[in-house]
Amino acid sequence: MKTNQLFKKKTTLSFEVFPPKSTTPVESIYQTIDGLSALEPDFISVTYGAGGGTNNATIGICDAIKHKYGIEAVAHLPCINLTREEVLSELAEMKSAGIENILALRGDINPNIPPKNEFHYASELVELIRENGDFNIIGACYPEGHPEAPSMVEDLRHLKEKVDAGCSQLISQLFFDNEDFYAFREKTAIAGIDVPIEAGIMPVTNRRQIERMVTLCHAKLPKKFITIMEKYEHDPIAMRDAGIAYAVSQIVDLLANDIDGIHLYTMNNPYIAEKICSAVASLFRSKSDNA
Ligand code: FAD
């Protein structure tokens, strides 16, 4: 099923997982998926080489999510370190695995891996995918603006180009201040971007995660968030519970404000996903409930 069809019927809940490191057997991911599938998400997306590397575990994991667990799968596909031929080969592999949904990305630029220079922006990948198969194409978006963009206006202009190239759905970068998301939602509407946007929520449950997010995603940390994290950073259990509570409070507010869906960055941790989902399960609505 193409995941963009879901938004007509309901507010969605999706999860993101990453493949195990190459030193760990790929099968270890199935313990994570066992736990996550019990929470009945609308789809699970699987990252690809985040940090700039390439790996080929993504398609196999998506295949299992879809055919073994019966949950719709989204394969991430970053293009910066791939040639056109390599992308076409990935698309052929996805097609034969029955994968229908692709998150088309430029990819993180890793200073240690020179880009192949055949793709410069995700919109070029979106066009190639559109011309080579019947996939539902999803794009990434940035409520605080992409860190490399000279301005929010420029970033929105390029986001509109990406959507016009063939994206039918967007998933946002993580954020900690919902007001940033609401302001972004208004700006996308003004820019004529009219596809559903899932809000990316990352439960922060340890100090290392915060540092990584600030360097990699450039996420702004609101004062309220910093106060909580500073208070509990040396108490792992309290820090975990505070991170879960913060994510729950963000999701409650987002759902009350009629967002299209929640995309939970699970960090492959079903325990945390379960705590969050059980706290908000009754708040998700089908579209007929709102009528
Ligand atoms: P683009 O849409 O190409 O945008 C990148 C920058 O280029 C922006 O500043 C944009 O404004 C600018 N731009 C776009 N078009 C033009 C143009 N024509 N001219 C000038 N400037 C332009 N990375 C991975 O490696 N693997 C993953 O699995 C992964 N999963 C992700 C999942 C989500 C939900 C998100 C939000 C990000 C993910 N990333 C992943 C990170 C992503 O690859 C990086 O954020 C990357 O820096 C940008 O990717 P993009 O697809 O948004 O790029």
Boltz pocket constraint, residues with backbone or C-beta under 6 A from the ligand:
constraints:
  - pocket:
      binder: B
      contacts: [[A, 46], [A, 47], [A, 48], [A, 49], [A, 50], [A, 51], [A, 52], [A, 53], [A, 76], [A, 77], [A, 78], [A, 103], [A, 104], [A, 105], [A, 106], [A, 107], [A, 108], [A, 109], [A, 120], [A, 121], [A, 122], [A, 123], [A, 140], [A, 141], [A, 146], [A, 147], [A, 148], [A, 149], [A, 150], [A, 154], [A, 155], [A, 156], [A, 158], [A, 159], [A, 162], [A, 171], [A, 172], [A, 173], [A, 174], [A, 200]]
      max_distance: 6.0
